[in-house]
Amino acid sequence: TVTKLDGGSRRFRQDQTMHRLLALAFILLAACGQPPAPAPTTTATHTTPSEAPAMTTKAPTIVMLGDSLTAGYQLTEDEALPAVVERVLAARGVKAHLVNAGVSGDPTADGLNRYDWSVTGANADLLVVALGANDFLLGLPPEQPKKNLAAILDRAKADNLPAALIGVAIPDNDLDPRDAAYAAIYPDLAKQYGVPYQPNFRAPVAGRSDLLMGDGLHPTAKGVEAMAEGVADFLAPVIATLD
């Protein structure tokens, strides 16, 4: 049996349908206007010490302020004393970068004059002073190189730069006051400034014609290698004290 709706019932049904359509439209619009769902939360990860990149210890920079014995007279850069000492130290497991600040013919006054350029400009961690032989050969009064060397050590102290002294053996001749005064320069300054001191780095080549050039003063490449062993012995414990 088909039930016929009168006019009022038909309008009521139409109104209900309209309300349902409006409600559905509102729900759809509300859904479209909702903000996007939050992104998944990520958990921060922390690098464990074992996963952290390995720290490498910086090799200290060591400036050798010297004359021809440091510069490597008539030798290549790789044959000069600083380069050979660096290799000897490396073979012993001691990290160090040596800067050759030697100039052939330099007396102590010239070494002092170029301190800013040779030492400060190199950002040194250690200064090794190996000057004075030319002052002696030039016949300068011993008071002069002692004053210049003291001034170099004063500059290093003002810069909070650790320093070490390398001496050249002068015969301590009691009959010659000048020789005796020269022989006392290095131990006196080492004591005064409290710096490490190597008495004579030429000892391994002294009187050795097979390790010296024809002038009898400058070491050959083989002679430098012999000297480097002693300098490395001297510097290794000094380097170990650097921060």
C-alpha positions in Angstrom: 0.0 0.0 0.0 1.4 3.3 -1.0 1.0 5.9 1.6 0.4 9.3 0.2 1.7 12.3 2.1 -0.4 15.4 2.5 1.0 18.9 2.0 2.1 19.4 5.6 3.9 16.1 5.9 5.7 16.6 2.6 7.0 20.0 3.7 8.1 18.5 7.0 10.1 15.8 5.2 11.7 18.4 2.9 12.7 20.5 5.8 14.3 17.5 7.5 16.2 16.7 4.3 17.4 20.2 4.0 18.6 20.3 7.6 20.5 17.1 7.1 22.2 18.4 3.9 23.2 21.6 5.7 24.6 19.6 8.6 26.6 17.4 6.3 27.9 20.4 4.4 29.0 22.0 7.7 30.9 18.9 8.7 32.7 18.7 5.4 33.7 22.4 5.5 34.9 22.0 9.1 37.0 19.0 8.1 38.6 20.9 5.3 39.5 23.8 7.6 41.2 21.8 10.2 45.0 22.3 10.7 47.2 19.5 9.5 48.0 16.7 11.9 51.2 17.4 13.8 54.4 15.9 12.4 55.6 12.8 14.3 57.7 13.7 17.2 61.4 12.9 16.8 63.5 11.9 19.7 66.8 13.8 19.9 69.9 11.5 19.7 73.0 12.1 21.7 76.5 11.1 20.5 78.2 8.9 22.9 81.8 9.5 23.6 82.7 6.4 21.6 80.8 7.8 18.6 82.4 11.3 18.8 85.1 12.2 16.3 88.6 11.6 17.6 90.4 14.6 18.9 93.8 15.2 17.4 96.5 16.9 19.4 97.9 19.9 17.6 101.7 19.7 17.0 103.4 22.6 18.8 105.2 25.2 16.7 108.9 25.5 17.6 110.8 28.4 16.2 114.6 28.0 16.1 116.1 31.4 16.0 119.7 31.0 14.9 122.4 31.6 12.4 124.0 29.5 9.6 124.1 26.4 11.9 120.3 26.6 12.0 119.7 27.9 8.5 121.6 25.1 6.9 124.5 26.7 5.2 124.9 25.4 1.6 122.2 22.7 2.4 118.7 22.2 1.2 115.8 23.1 3.4 115.1 19.5 4.1 118.7 19.0 5.1 118.8 21.9 7.6 118.8 21.3 11.3 115.1 22.2 12.1 113.8 19.9 9.4 116.0 17.0 10.4 115.2 17.4 14.1 111.5 17.4 13.3 111.9 14.1 11.5 113.9 12.6 14.4 111.3 13.7 16.9 108.5 12.2 14.7 110.3 8.9 14.5 110.3 8.9 18.3 106.5 9.7 18.4 107.0 13.3 19.4 104.7 15.7 17.5 106.3 19.0 16.7 106.5 21.5 13.8 109.9 23.2 13.6 110.3 26.6 11.9 113.7 27.5 10.5 114.4 31.0 11.6 118.1 30.9 11.0 119.9 33.4 8.9 123.5 32.8 7.9 126.0 35.3 9.4 123.5 36.7 12.0 125.0 37.8 15.3 122.7 38.1 18.3 121.8 41.8 17.5 120.3 40.7 14.2 118.4 37.9 15.8 116.9 40.4 18.3 116.1 42.9 15.5 114.0 40.3 13.6 112.2 38.8 16.7 108.8 40.2 15.7 109.1 38.8 12.1 110.7 35.5 12.9 109.1 34.6 16.2 105.9 36.5 16.9 104.7 36.1 13.3 105.1 32.4 13.5 102.7 31.9 16.4 105.3 29.9 18.2 104.6 27.6 21.2 108.3 27.4 22.0 111.4 29.5 21.1 114.8 27.9 20.8 117.6 30.4 20.7 120.8 29.3 19.0 122.8 32.5 18.5 126.2 33.8 19.5 128.8 32.0 17.4 129.1 34.9 15.0 129.5 37.4 17.8 132.5 35.4 19.0 134.0 35.0 15.5 133.5 38.8 14.9 135.5 39.5 18.1 132.6 41.4 19.7 132.9 42.0 23.5 131.0 39.3 25.4 128.8 41.8 27.1 127.1 42.6 23.8 125.8 39.1 22.9 124.8 38.5 26.5 122.7 41.7 26.5 121.1 40.8 23.2 120.3 37.2 24.3 118.8 38.5 27.5 116.7 40.9 25.5 115.4 38.1 23.3 114.5 36.1 26.4 112.8 39.1 27.9 110.7 39.4 24.8 109.7 35.8 25.0 108.8 36.2 28.7 106.7 39.2 28.0 104.9 37.1 25.3 104.4 34.2 27.8 106.4 32.1 25.3 108.5 29.3 26.7 112.1 29.5 25.6 115.2 27.3 25.6 118.8 28.1 25.0 121.3 26.2 22.7 124.9 27.2 23.3 128.0 27.0 21.2 131.0 25.7 23.2 133.7 28.3 23.8 136.9 27.1 25.2 137.0 28.2 28.9 140.5 29.5 28.8 141.5 31.0 32.1 144.4 32.8 30.3 141.9 34.7 28.1 139.2 36.6 30.0 137.2 37.1 26.9 136.9 33.4 26.2 136.0 32.7 29.8 133.3 35.5 29.7 131.9 34.0 26.4 131.8 30.5 28.0 129.8 31.8 30.9 127.1 33.5 28.8 124.7 30.6 28.2 124.8 28.9 31.7 124.4 32.3 33.3 121.4 33.2 31.3 119.8 29.8 31.6 120.1 30.1 35.4 118.9 33.7 35.4 115.8 33.0 33.3 115.2 29.4 34.4 115.2 28.1 30.8 116.4 24.7 29.6 119.9 24.8 28.2 121.9 22.6 25.8 125.6 23.5 26.2 127.0 22.6 22.8 124.9 21.3 19.9 128.1 21.1 17.7 129.7 18.5 19.9 128.9 15.6 17.6 130.7 17.2 14.6 133.6 19.0 16.4 136.9 18.0 14.9 135.1 15.5 12.5 136.4 16.3 9.0 134.0 13.6 7.7 131.0 15.6 9.1 132.2 19.1 8.3 132.5 21.2 5.2 135.8 22.4 3.9 135.7 25.5 6.2 135.8 23.3 9.2 132.9 25.2 10.8 129.6 24.1 9.1 128.3 20.6 9.2 127.5 18.6 6.1 124.1 16.9 5.7 125.5 13.9 7.5 126.9 16.2 10.2 123.5 17.8 10.6 121.9 14.4 11.2 124.4 13.7 13.9 123.7 17.1 15.6 119.9 16.5 15.2 120.0 13.5 17.5 121.4 15.5 20.3 119.0 18.4 19.8 116.0 16.0 19.7 117.2 14.5 23.0 117.3 18.0 24.4 113.9 19.1 23.0 111.8 16.1 23.6 111.3 16.6 27.4 110.9 20.3 26.9 108.1 19.7 24.3 106.4 17.3 26.8 106.0 20.2 29.2 104.1 22.4 26.7 100.3 22.8 27.3 
